[in-house]
Amino acid sequence: MIDGILFDKDGTLFGFDATWGPWARGQVLSLAAGDAGLAAQLADAIGYDLAAARFARDSAVIGGTVAEVAGLMLPFLPGRDLAGLIADFDSAAQEAPQVPAVPLRPVLEALRDHGLALGVATNDAEASARVHLRKAGVEDLFEFIAGYDSGHGEKPGPGQLLAFAAARGLAPAAVAMVGDSLHDMGAARAAGMRAVAVLTGPAPREVLAPASDLVLPDISGLADWIAAGAP
């Protein structure tokens, strides 16, 4: 039986390309300051198609941390330092308009009312995650929210996941990690949790299925899975 569900944020609670595609375009163009060649270099560095405003399926941004993304761009930005670039991205990310993958509150309330503990484990910064969840009107539904900077490490490591289980007094095997990337599935395996993939991020079913216990179109399918005994 499942007693807790831990969600990834980007690509799981919020649509990935719909949210971060336009935001990334704005960041790249701002950093390039009118230099088309530099804009192309920055976009290529993070696996981003400027014209389509979409990330490649193998982009390091998918499942990566803000620090990793900044590190990929930094070689093309002489005069910038890594810490400053990370801080700028973290600040700008809080203003990114989030596009929910499903109507979040009714879906999450149904799971909570079933007696499940809910949490968020993201490779975004914790402060950004809290702002996004608050703006979406669902922060209060989560008993645990952790980012890459919360002291538990980052996915695909198991630290955030095990911290959630410990905080709620749950056995890892009684927790489902729900996400849209191989980082999420790897973290679930490393923590000894159920790995549930959703298709609201860039990764397709054929990539996620071999690494997961279950693939759902989106998180709205979780209630039926739980009601069926989480087979």
Secondary structure per residue as TSV (DSSP state, phi and psi in degrees):
chain	resnum	aa	ss	phi	psi
A	1	M	-	360.0	151.8
A	2	I	-	-102.4	127.0
A	3	D	-	-109.4	-13.7
A	4	G	E	-149.1	149.5
A	5	I	E	-128.4	127.8
A	6	L	E	-112.1	123.9
A	7	F	E	-105.0	138.3
A	8	D	-	-68.6	163.9
A	9	K	S	-100.4	-66.5
A	10	D	B	-76.7	122.7
A	11	G	T	90.5	-4.1
A	12	T	T	-123.2	-62.5
A	13	L	T	-81.3	-34.4
A	14	F	B	-122.2	140.8
A	15	G	-	-60.1	133.6
A	16	F	H	-72.2	-61.2
A	17	D	H	-67.4	-36.7
A	18	A	H	-63.3	-32.4
A	19	T	H	-87.1	-54.2
A	20	W	H	-94.2	-15.0
A	21	G	H	-60.8	-57.9
A	22	P	H	-62.6	-37.3
A	23	W	H	-62.7	-45.1
A	24	A	H	-63.8	-38.2
A	25	R	H	-60.3	-43.5
A	26	G	H	-63.1	-40.5
A	27	Q	H	-66.4	-43.5
A	28	V	H	-63.2	-47.1
A	29	L	H	-66.5	-35.2
A	30	S	H	-66.3	-44.6
A	31	L	H	-66.6	-33.7
A	32	A	H	-75.6	-21.6
A	33	A	T	49.9	47.0
A	34	G	T	89.5	-3.4
A	35	D	-	-90.4	102.9
A	36	A	H	-62.7	-37.2
A	37	G	H	-64.3	-43.7
A	38	L	H	-65.8	-40.0
A	39	A	H	-59.0	-41.9
A	40	A	H	-65.3	-40.1
A	41	Q	H	-64.5	-44.1
A	42	L	H	-64.2	-41.9
A	43	A	H	-64.8	-44.8
A	44	D	H	-61.3	-36.9
A	45	A	H	-62.0	-29.9
A	46	I	T	-109.6	11.9
A	47	G	T	65.4	50.5
A	48	Y	E	-126.0	134.4
A	49	D	E	-95.6	107.3
A	50	L	T	-62.6	-40.7
A	51	A	T	-67.4	-41.8
A	52	A	T	-88.7	-11.6
A	53	A	T	55.6	46.2
A	54	R	E	-138.2	154.1
A	55	F	E	-92.2	146.0
A	56	A	-	-67.0	153.7
A	57	R	T	-61.2	-26.7
A	58	D	T	-102.2	17.6
A	59	S	-	-61.3	138.4
A	60	A	T	-66.9	-17.0
A	61	V	T	-68.4	-31.0
A	62	I	T	-71.5	108.2
A	63	G	T	85.8	-8.3
A	64	G	-	-83.8	169.0
A	65	T	-	-93.2	164.8
A	66	V	H	-59.3	-38.2
A	67	A	H	-63.8	-39.3
A	68	E	H	-65.8	-42.1
A	69	V	H	-64.1	-44.9
A	70	A	H	-61.6	-38.9
A	71	G	H	-63.8	-33.0
A	72	L	H	-71.4	-31.9
A	73	M	H	-86.4	-27.8
A	74	L	G	-54.4	-40.5
A	75	P	G	-59.3	-20.1
A	76	F	G	-97.2	4.5
A	77	L	-	-125.9	71.2
A	78	P	T	-59.0	138.1
A	79	G	T	95.9	-15.1
A	80	R	-	-95.0	150.1
A	81	D	-	-113.3	156.3
A	82	L	H	-62.1	-46.2
A	83	A	H	-61.0	-41.5
A	84	G	H	-67.0	-38.7
A	85	L	H	-67.4	-40.9
A	86	I	H	-61.1	-46.0
A	87	A	H	-61.0	-40.8
A	88	D	H	-65.2	-42.3
A	89	F	H	-66.1	-42.6
A	90	D	H	-60.4	-43.2
A	91	S	H	-66.3	-45.1
A	92	A	H	-67.2	-33.8
A	93	A	H	-62.7	-31.4
A	94	Q	T	-65.3	-21.9
A	95	E	T	-94.7	-3.4
A	96	A	S	-68.0	123.2
A	97	P	-	-64.1	123.8
A	98	Q	-	-90.7	137.5
A	99	V	-	-110.2	104.7
A	100	P	B	-58.3	139.7
A	101	A	S	-71.8	-28.9
A	102	V	S	-147.0	170.7
A	103	P	-	-63.4	101.3
A	104	L	H	-66.4	-47.4
A	105	R	H	-61.2	-50.2
A	106	P	H	-63.0	-36.6
A	107	V	H	-65.8	-46.0
A	108	L	H	-71.6	-38.1
A	109	E	H	-62.9	-37.6
A	110	A	H	-62.8	-39.1
A	111	L	H	-69.8	-43.3
A	112	R	H	-63.3	-40.4
A	113	D	H	-69.1	-17.1
A	114	H	T	-79.2	-2.4
A	115	G	T	93.7	13.2
A	116	L	-	-89.3	139.4
A	117	A	E	-79.8	135.1
A	118	L	E	-118.1	140.8
A	119	G	E	-147.0	169.4
A	120	V	E	-128.1	131.7
A	121	A	E	-127.4	112.3
A	122	T	-	-131.0	152.9
A	123	N	S	-89.3	7.3
A	124	D	S	-79.5	171.2
A	125	A	-	-71.3	147.1
A	126	E	H	-60.4	-42.3
A	127	A	H	-60.9	-42.7
A	128	S	H	-63.3	-42.8
A	129	A	H	-60.0	-43.5
A	130	R	H	-65.0	-39.2
A	131	V	H	-63.0	-45.5
A	132	H	H	-63.3	-44.0
A	133	L	H	-68.0	-36.7
A	134	R	H	-65.6	-44.4
A	135	K	H	-64.7	-30.3
A	136	A	T	-81.7	-5.6
A	137	G	T	76.5	27.7
A	138	V	-	-130.7	3.6
A	139	E	G	-56.9	-36.4
A	140	D	G	-68.4	-13.7
A	141	L	G	-84.5	-10.2
A	142	F	-	-103.8	132.1
A	143	E	S	-91.0	-6.9
A	144	F	E	-154.1	129.7
A	145	I	E	-137.6	120.7
A	146	A	E	-132.2	141.7
A	147	G	-	-116.9	-177.2
A	148	Y	T	-64.0	-19.3
A	149	D	T	-106.2	17.8
A	150	S	S	-90.2	-1.4
A	151	G	S	98.8	5.0
A	152	H	S	-112.8	8.7
A	153	G	-	85.1	-166.7
A	154	E	-	-132.8	157.3
A	155	K	T	-74.2	143.5
A	156	P	T	-87.0	11.5
A	157	G	S	-66.7	158.2
A	158	P	S	-90.1	1.1
A	159	G	H	-56.9	-49.0
A	160	Q	H	-61.7	-39.9
A	161	L	H	-67.3	-45.7
A	162	L	H	-68.4	-31.6
A	163	A	H	-65.2	-39.0
A	164	F	H	-62.5	-47.9
A	165	A	H	-60.3	-43.0
A	166	A	H	-66.7	-40.7
A	167	A	H	-64.4	-32.3
A	168	R	H	-100.9	0.7
A	169	G	T	67.5	37.2
A	170	L	-	-109.4	146.3
A	171	A	-	-72.0	135.9
A	172	P	G	-52.6	-37.1
A	173	A	G	-66.0	-15.3
A	174	A	G	-97.2	12.7
A	175	V	E	-118.6	139.5
A	176	A	E	-106.3	127.3
A	177	M	E	-94.3	121.4
A	178	V	E	-112.1	123.9
A	179	G	E	-159.2	176.6
A	180	D	S	-113.7	6.1
A	181	S	S	-134.2	164.9
A	182	L	H	-66.7	-26.4
A	183	H	H	-60.0	-43.2
A	184	D	H	-66.0	-43.1
A	185	M	H	-67.7	-38.9
A	186	G	H	-64.5	-38.9
A	187	A	H	-65.1	-40.5
A	188	A	H	-61.4	-46.1
A	189	R	H	-61.7	-44.1
A	190	A	H	-64.1	-30.5
A	191	A	H	-90.3	-6.4
A	192	G	T	75.5	30.9
A	193	M	-	-108.7	166.0
A	194	R	E	-70.4	140.4
A	195	A	E	-109.3	111.3
A	196	V	E	-116.2	120.4
A	197	A	E	-99.7	147.5
A	198	V	E	-125.6	155.7
A	199	L	S	-103.8	31.6
A	200	T	S	-99.0	11.4
A	201	G	S	-117.3	-172.7
A	202	P	S	-71.6	-24.4
A	203	A	-	-73.2	131.9
A	204	P	-	-83.7	168.1
A	205	R	H	-54.6	-42.5
A	206	E	H	-65.2	-22.5
A	207	V	H	-82.7	-41.6
A	208	L	H	-81.8	-33.7
A	209	A	G	-56.5	-45.6
A	210	P	G	-65.6	-20.0
A	211	A	G	-99.5	-1.2
A	212	S	-	-125.1	166.1
A	213	D	S	-86.5	-23.7
A	214	L	E	-158.5	142.3
A	215	V	E	-121.6	125.4
A	216	L	E	-117.6	152.1
A	217	P	S	-59.5	-39.7
A	218	D	S	-163.0	180.0
A	219	I	G	-72.4	-10.2
A	220	S	G	-67.4	-15.8
A	221	G	G	-82.9	-5.4
A	222	L	H	-66.7	-38.6
A	223	A	H	-60.2	-43.6
A	224	D	H	-66.7	-37.6
A	225	W	H	-63.8	-43.5
A	226	I	H	-65.0	-44.3
A	227	A	H	-62.3	-29.4
A	228	A	T	-82.7	2.8
A	229	G	T	92.4	14.1
A	230	A	-	51.6	57.3
A	231	P	-	-66.7	360.0
